[in-house]
Amino acid sequence: MDFTELREAIEEVELVDGHAHNIVALDSTFPFIRAFSEAEGDALSYAPHSLSFKRNLRHIAELYGSELSLQGVEEYRRLSGLQSISSICFRAARISAILVDDGIEFDKKHDIEWHKSFAPVVGRILRIEHLAEKILDQELPDGGAWTLDTFTETYLEKLKSVANQIFGLKSIAAYRSGLEINTNVTRKDAEEGLSEILSAGKPTCIMNKSFIDYVFTHSLEVALCFDLPMQIHTGFGDKDLDMRLSNPLHLRMLLEDKRFSKCRIVLLHASYPFSKEASYLASVYSQVYLDFGLAVPKLSVHGMISSVKELLELAPIKKVMFSTDGYAFPETFYLGAKQAREVVFSVLRDACVDGDLSIAEAVEASKDIFAQNAIQFYKINLSLGSKHTVTANSLKIKTSASHNDVSLVRIIWVDGSGQHRCRVVPSTRFNNVIKKNGVGLTFAIMGMTSFADGPADETNLTGTGEIRLIPDLSTKFRIPWKKQEEMVLADMHLKPGEAWEYCPREALRRVSKILKDEFNLEMNAGFENEFFLLKSVLREGKEEWLPVDSTPYCSTSAFDAMSPLLQEVVVALDSLNVTVEQLHAEAGKGQFEIALGFTACTYAADKLVFTREVIRAVARKHGLLATFMPKYALDDIGSGSHVHISLYQNGENVFKASGGTSQYGMSTVGEEFMAGVLHHLPAILAFTAPVPNSYDRIVPNTWSGAYQCWGKENREAALRTACPPGIPDGLVSNFEIKSFDGCANPYLGLAAIVAAGIDGLRRHLSLPEPVVTNPDSLADKLRRLPASLSESLKALRNDSVLTDLIGEKLLVAIKGIRKAEIDYYSKNKDAYKQLIYRY
C-alpha cells in the first residue's frame, strides 16, 4: 500500500489544539523539567530515566540544535529568550487554533492575549472549580458570610456573563472527589459541603464531593443553555489525583441523566489507562467525545500508539480529537504536535494494512482528528480568527520549513542480494515530484548479485521494464553524519499505488497481514549486529584491510579504544529512533556487536537497514571500514545478525506461557510458530544466509547454530529460547535464530520466518525435545543444517509453503540470484574477500 498521500495529509494539516494551558515567563519558579513529566518533589528526580523524557528531550535538542542534555536545552532557552523559542516551537508545531484553560495558577504565567502572537486563533476554556474558588475567595459587599443561595446566584451570573466569550467549560472533579458525579445532590448536602469548605479558610480549595457535584451540575445546565461543551479530566495526571476515581465509567449516572443527554462532553487525556473504557462510552453515548492530549506525548511510543488505537477500537472517528495539553513551556506544544502526527500516522497506517480503512478514508480521518472534529465541536470559525472578532494571521508554514537547508535526499532500497543501494535527488525535486511520483528504476535491480551489477540469468528480470521507487515518508530522517542531506526508505511500485510483486518490503507486509488476519498475531523482531572494524595497511604497495585489534570477547580495552566511534554510532542511531540495548567487543579480532531493541518486524527491518548505514558511515568518518560479511577471516569466528522473535496479540507478548500451559515455558501458539520455523529452517537459510561465505560461518562449536535443533538458553542450537532479565523463571519471552547474517535482505529474511511460522500455526506443529548439550556431541542423531548455499537452495526449491506465501515470481528471482552466487564463488575462490566492500 502507498501511504504517501496519508503521510502528506498528516504533515500538512494545520492543527486545532482543543486543550492547553498558559505559558510562563522564563524566570518562573515552575521548573522546566516539568515539561517532561507529571511527577513532582522527590519523584521528579527519576523523570530523566523514563522513555518519554529521553525521547522528548532529544526532540527538543534537535529542534534547537542545542546540546543533548537538560542543561544544554535550558541554556539555549535562557540565551534565546521566550519570544524566540515560542516562535520556533509554534512554527514547527503548525497550530492554527489553541483553546487555553487558564485555571492553573502557574507562577508568572502569561495571559491569553499574549499567546495570540503564535496562533491565528486563541480562545478560552473556563475551569469551573477555579471560578467557584475565586468567587468564594471574595468578600460579600455587605460583609456577610457566603450561603448556598448567594454563591449560586453569583456563580451563575458570572458564568452566563462570559458564556459568549469562551469556547467551553472544563471540570477537574477527577482531581478532587472523583468522577462518580451525583447529578441529584441534595440542597442539604451541598450546604454542608459549602460550610466545610468555608471553615477551611482561604485561599479556597474545593474538595467536598457534594459541593463539587453541585457546582458541576449547575455548570452543565448553563453549558446546555449556551451550547457549550464540557471538558472533563479523566485518567492519569499528577499525584494529587486518585486514579481509581478517574475512570470515566464512573460517569454513568451523569450520562444516563436525561436532562443532559444533549450536552457535549469531551473526555480528556485519552482517559489513560482507561482508553478502552472511554472508547466504549463514546460508542454508546451520543454526548461523549474523546481527546488524546497528554497521553501524547507523555507515554512511550508503544503506549501512545496503543492508547490511540484503543480509542478507535469502538469510538467513531468523528468523535476523536487532538490536543497538545501544552502547558507552561512552548516546547510542550511542539512535542504534543510532533508526536501526535507520528502516532496518528502509525495508527491509521495500521488500520489500512489491517483492512479497517482505505487510504482515502484514512486521509479523511487524519483531517477530522487533527482539525475538523474540533472546529465543529468547539464552533471555531478559522476564517474570522475566533468565535467573534479576532482577525486571523496567515501562518501557513510548509512542512519543510525546518529543513530548508537540506540539499539532497537519498532514496534507499535493499536488493535481492541484500545490498543497500540508493538514488539521490535534490531536495526541491524530491518535494515537488519524487514524494508523490517516485524515481524510475530498472526491473533488473532485483536480479543483481553480490559480485556483479547486472541481473542473474535465471531471475526472469532484465533491463527491460521500469518500476517506481516510492519514498516511505514515515522513514525520512536527516542523515546524522551529513546534516545537509536526508535519507528515506522506499517501496517498489509498478506505478504509484500499485506495489511490485518483487518488492521486499511489500513481501514482509504481505505475510505479516496473513499472520494478523488468520491468527490475530504480530511478529516482533530485534537484531544483534556483529561487525568487524578494519584499518587500512599498505603492504608492498597494496592496500590491505586488517582488524583494528586482537582483543578477546567483551574486552574492556577494545571498547575503550573504539569508544569515541561507538558513542557516535549510538547517538546517530538515537536520532533515527533506533533503540540500542547493549554493545560490546566480540570474540573475533576487531569485532563488535550492537544489539537493538525489538519492535514490529516491519519496523525492525527498517531499523536494521539504518543501523548498517550508520555503522558503516561512522566507521568511514574515523578512517575505518566496517563490514558485516559473515566470515571476514576464514581462520577467525564469523559475524551474524542473530534475530530474536516474539509474538504479540493486542499489545501483549503471547509467545510466553501463561498459567503453566507449556512444558517449555512458551504458549501453544509460540510453540507451533517456532516449530514451523524449525521445520522450514533449511529453506529459510537461502534468505538469511544468502552467500556461499555465509556457510563458512555456520559450523559447529562457533555459536552459530549448525544443527537443525532447538534448546533452552543453548547458544549452539540453531534456535534458542531466551529468558532475559525481568521474565519469570521457567518462562521464555522470545526465541533467537542464529543463522541470520549481515548479507541478508532483512525484509526477505523476516518474511521467510513469518511464512514458516504461519505454516506451523496452520498445521499445529510441535517441537521435538530440546537439546540440552552441545549439538555436535549428538551429530549422529541430529540433522545438520545446510553446509552450503547449494544445499539451502535445494531445500528452498522443495519448499512449496514459502513459495506460496512469499510469492512465486519473487522466489524465482531469489533462486536465480543464489544459483549465480554459487557458480561464481565456486570458480573464484578468493572473490569472497571483495565482500567487505559490499556488506
Protein Blocks (a to p, Z undefined) as FASTA:
>chain_A
ZZklmmmmmmmpccddfbdcddddfkbcbdfklmmocbecjllmmmmmpmklmmmmmmmm
mmnopacdfklmmmmmmmnopmlmmmmmmmmnopabdcddfkbccehiacfklmmmmofb
dcddddfklmmmmmmmpccfklpacdfklmmmmmmmmmmmmmmmcgbdcdfklmmnopad
cfkbcfklmmmmmmmmmmnopadddfbfklmmmmmmmmmmmmmmnopacdddehjddfkb
cfklmcfklmmmmmmmmklmmpccddehhlpaklmmmmmmmmmmmkbccdfehjlmkbcf
klmmmmmmmmmmmmcfklgccdekighiaklmmmmmmmmmmmmmmmmmmmmmnomacfkl
mmmmmmmmmmmmmmmmnopafknopaklpccddfbdcfklmmmmbfbdcdddddfkopac
dddddfklmmmmmmmnopaddfklmmccfkbccddfklopafedcddddddfklgccdfk
lmkbccddddddfbghiacfklmklmmmmmmmmmmmmnopacdddddddddddddddeeh
iacdddfbfcdehiaklmmmmmmmmmmmmmmmmmnopacfbdcddfbehiacdddddddf
klmmmmmmmmmmmmmmmmmmnopacdfbfblblkbccdddddcddddeehiafkbcghhl
afnlpafklmmmmmmmmmmmmmmmmmmmmbfklmmmmcghilnopaccddehiakbmbdc
dddehiaghiafbdcdfkbcfkbcfklmmmmmmmmmmmmmmnopacddddfbdfklmmmm
pccddfbfklmmmmmmmmmklmmmnopklmmmmmmmmmmmmmmmmmmmmlmmmmmmmZZ
